[in-house]
């Protein structure tokens, strides 16, 4: 049983109306009560807060639920703009648009999906967390597809005025994006939404420091004399972070100085760049290719280290004899560099794995974990031998 209270009876207070809904066309099952409470508390929240309306479900009050829970990062505090939209030969309507970044939400919390645009028409919530093309996602506005990196952005649109100027559909369950009122305000919504969406994405990965710690502050407000499409609202300027280098350019930049003095090292870091690209390919045997490339890179690196870095002298015969036995090569290199415990056991393990791949009648399968661990090992040894840098910054 649902009670929508705006009292109407001889024994109720003056200037009050009470409406009781007892026999419903569609029954509300017990396990759906929470969904109904959620719907009533969000859809009619502004009535419950401001208009003296009380809604009860099975004699229990429904409390209002709103969505203005903001964070206040300096320079990116929430902005609220309001003013009239004036149509020719018609009454004006009032528009308020508030946009910003929201407070922290817990992983797995349903609120993580509550980003988007909220539309209120005459105090009734018509559309909740809208994420479609009309407010900036996908073409032609270039935000891209909805993604968790945008999940802090929220814009609240409030419209009040004549019913026929409200951009809702006939059932008041969604926005009519072809309505002249929405067309009049759409560019304002997109400007605010894309601004805060960009900052949500730019700060993704560092939200606690960049956003959530600013839990208190003030909303920046402006009042416009005319809020039609020709108005120019103020939004924060998007801060562009430093351009992130592609991996190939990053590795070349980090090792340019080493390659200048030790030109034989260029082939090693370029091999790691090749491994990076191969690992992205959607081919079944990419791990086998990666394994062979890493192993040959390491073998040649050992040879160049002994010749150019160890301080030892190797004539052609001695070098040829040494290189004919890979285990001897490992032993010789180990005499000259200090590495963390377990390194040479890993080197021997991956060399044996490579030998099985090459020489066994039935080729072994190289797992993603082995390919990744071997790459880390090779990068570590190249760092120790030649001071090459493979950090992602």
N, C-alpha and C positions, 0 to 999 in steps of 0.2 A: 504494500500500500504506500502510495506517494502523496505527500502533502505539499502543495505549493501555496504558501501562506501570503495572502494579502487580504486581510480579514474582511468578512462580510456576514454579519449576523446581528441579531438584536442585543446579544450579551457580549459583544466585543467592543473594543475601544472605538471612540469616535474617529472618523477620518481613516479608518482601517478597513481592509478587505481580506477575507479568508477564502481561499479556493482549495477544495479537497478533491483529489483525483483518486477514486476508489476502484472503478471498473475500467481496466485498461484493455485496449484492443489487442495489444501484444503483452503477454505476461512477462514480468521481470523475475527471473529465477534467483534463488537465494545466492548462488555462486556468482551472479553478475552484479550484486549490490555495489561492490567496490568500484566497478566500472561506471555505474550510474552516479555514484558519489563524485568520482573524478570528473565526469562530464558536467554535472551540475555546478561543482565548485569552480571549474575553470570558465565555463560558458557564461555564467551569471555572476562572476566574481565582482564586477564593478557595481552591480545592483546591490549585492550583499554588503559591500563596503559603504556605499554612498547613499542609497535610496531607501533605507529603512525596510528593506525586504528581508524576510526570513524564509528559508527553504528547509523543510524537514523531511527526512527519510525514516519511516518507522519511528516517528517521534524524536529522532535525534537531529540536531541542527547540522546543516551542511556548512562548513566553513569555506570562505573564499580562498582561492588559490590564484596568485598572480605570478608574473614572470619577470618582474623588474629587479632581479638580483644581480647587481653590477659589481665589477671590479673597476678600479680607478687608476690605471697606469698613467704616470705623468705624460701629458701630451696626447693621451688617448682615453681621457675620461669619457663617460657617456655624454652624448649631445642630445638635447631636446629642442626641437623647433616647432612652433605652433603659430597659427594664424588662419585667416579665412580664405576660402576659395570662392571667387565671385563668378557666377555664371550670368550671362546676359539675360535680362528680363526674369530672373529667378532669385529666390532667396539664396543667401550664401550659406555654405557649410563650413564647419570648423574642422581643422586638421591639426593633429599633433603627431609628430614622428620622433621616436626616441631610439637611438642606436648605441651599441657599445659592446664590450666584452664582458662575459658573465663570470661569476665566481667559480671556484673549484667544484668539480664533480668527481665522485669516486668511480674507479674502474668497475665496469659492470652495471653501474647505476643507469636507469632508464633516461636520466637527464642528459646523458652524453649525446643523445639524439635530439635534444630539444633546441638545437640551433636552427636559425631560419627567421622568417618573418611572421609576426602575429598580427592579425587584422581584427580590430574591434569596430563594429558599426552600431551606433547608438547604444554604446555600452555593452553590447553583446559580442562575445568572442565568436568570430565566424570561421577563421582559419588559423590553425595552430602549427607553428614551426614549418611553414611552407618553404620548400627548397627547390622549386621548379625554375624553368627558364625565365619566367617573367621578372625575377628579381636579381638575375645576374649569373646563374649557373649556366654552363654550356654556351654554345654560340648564341648570339654574336658578341657576348660580353666577356668571353675569355677567362672566366674564373676557373672553368673546368667542371668536373663532376663533383657532386657532394662527397665529402671525405672527412674523416675524423679530425684532420688538421684544421678544419674550419669550425670545429664544434664549440668554440667560444663566442661566435658572432650571433647577435640577436638584435632584431629591429622590431619595435612595437609601433603599429600604425593605429591611430584612433580617429574615427570620423563620427561627427554628429551633425544631424540636419534632417531635412525632409526625406521621407522613406524612399521616394523614387530616385533620389540622388545618392543613395547608399549602393555601393558596387557589390551587392550580394546576389546570389542566385535566388530562384523562386522559393526554395525551401530554407533559405538562410543558413545553408550548410557549407557554403564555399564562396569564394570570390569570383565574380564575373569579370574576367580580365579584358573583355571587350567593352565594358561599361565606360562611359565618358569620364566618370570621376576617377576611375583607376588610371585611365590613359593620362589624365591631367596630373596625377601624382607619381606615376611609375618611375620617372627619371630621378626624382628625389629619393625614392626608396632604393633604387639601384646604387646611387652615389654613396649613400650611407652604408648600405650592405656591403658593397665591394670594398670600401675602405677598411672596415673592421674585419672582414673576411681575410683581406690581405695581411693584416697584422696578426690575426690568429694563426695563419699559416707561417708567417715569417718567424714567429716566436715559438712555433711548435717544437717540442723537445725541451723548452726552457720556460714553460708557463709558470711554474711556481715562483721563479725569480722575476720574470718580466711582467706577470699579470696578477697572480693570485695573492701575492704579498701586499698588494695595494687594495685592501678590503674596505677602506673607508675613503670618502672624498665627496666631492660635489659634482652634480650634473651641470654641464655647461648649457646655458639656455639662451635662446634668441626668439624674439617675437617679430613676426613679419606682418606687414600691412596687407599683403596679398600673397597667398601661398599657391598661386596657379603655376603652371609649368614654366613660365618665364622667370619665376623667382630664382634667386641664387642663394642656396643655403650654405652654411659654413660647415665643413667637415675637416678633420685632421689631415695633414699632409702625410701620405704614406712614406714611411722610412724604408729606403732600400738598403738591405744589408749588403755587405761586401759580396761581390760576385764569386760564386763557388767555382773553382777551376774543375774542369773535367779531369778524371784520373790520369789520363795520358799526359796532360799538360802539367799537372801537379807533380808527378814523378819526374818528369824531365826537368822541371824547375828546381826541385829539391836536390837533384844530382848533377846539375850542370857544372858546378865547380869541380866536383870529383872527376867527371868525365874529361874536363879540360886537362887536368894533370895526369890522369890515368885513362887514356882513351880506350883501353881494352875492357873497361867496366861498362861501357855503353850497351854492349850486347846483353849484359846481365839484367840491367833494369828494363831494357826494352823487351826482354823475354818475359819478365813479370807483367809488363803491360799487356803482352800478347796473351798470357794466362788469364788476366782479368777479362779480356774481351771474349776469349774462348768459353770461359765459365758462364757467360751470359747467353750463349747460343743454345737454341732449343734443338740439340742433337743428342742422340742416345749415347754416343761414345765420347762425349766431351771430357769425361774424367780420365779416360785412357790417354787421350791426346795431351791433356794437362800433365799427367804423370810422366810421359816420355819427354815432354819439353822441359819440365823441371829437373828431371834426372840428368839430361844432357847438359843443361845449363850449369848444374852443380859440378858435374865432372870436369867441364872445361874451366870452371871457376877455380877448382882445386889446382889444376895444372898451372893456370896463370898466377895463382897465389904463390905456389912454390917457386916459380921462375922469377916473379917480379916483386914479391913482398916478403918472402921468408928470410932473405939474406943468405940463403944457401946457393951453392953452384951446382948445376946439373948439366953434364954434357949430353949430347944427343942419345948415346947408348944407354946411359943411366936413366934418363927420363923415359925412354921407350920401354925399358925393362920395368920401371916403376908403374907406368901407366897401363901396362898389360895386366896388372892385378889390382882390381879396384879396392880390395880390402887393404892392400899395402899403401895405396894412395891415402885412404882414411887415416891409417896409422901415422904416415909421414906428416900429414897436415896437423894431426892432433898434437904432434910434438911442438908445434910452433904457435898455436893459439890456445887461449884459455876460454872454455865455454862452460855453460852450466851443466850440472850433473844430468846424465841421461841423454845428452845430445848425440853422442856417437852411437849409442844403442838405437836411437831413432833413425840415424843416417843408415845404419846397416839394415834395419827393418825395411825401410822404403827401397833401398837398393835391392834387397832380396825380392820384394814385391814386384819391382820392375823386371827383375830376371824371370820371375814366374810368368809375367805378362808376355815377355818376349820369347821365352824358350819352351814353356810348357805346351803340351799338345792341345790342351783345352785352356784357353785364356781365362785368367782370373777376372773377377769383377772389381772394379775400383769404386769404392763408395764415396759419397760426397764428403764424409768426414775424413777419409784418408787423403783425398785431393786437397781439402782445406788445410789439414794438419801438415802435409808435406810442403805446401806452399809457405806456410808460416815458418817452417824449419829452414827452407831455402832462403827466405828473406832474412831470417836471423843470422845465418852463416855469411850471407853476402854483406850484411852490416858489420859483422866481426872481422871479416877479411879485408873489405875495401871501404868501410864506412859509408855504404850506400844507405839511403833513407827511404823507407816505404810507408811512413806514417800518413794516415789520412787526416788532414786538418780541416 
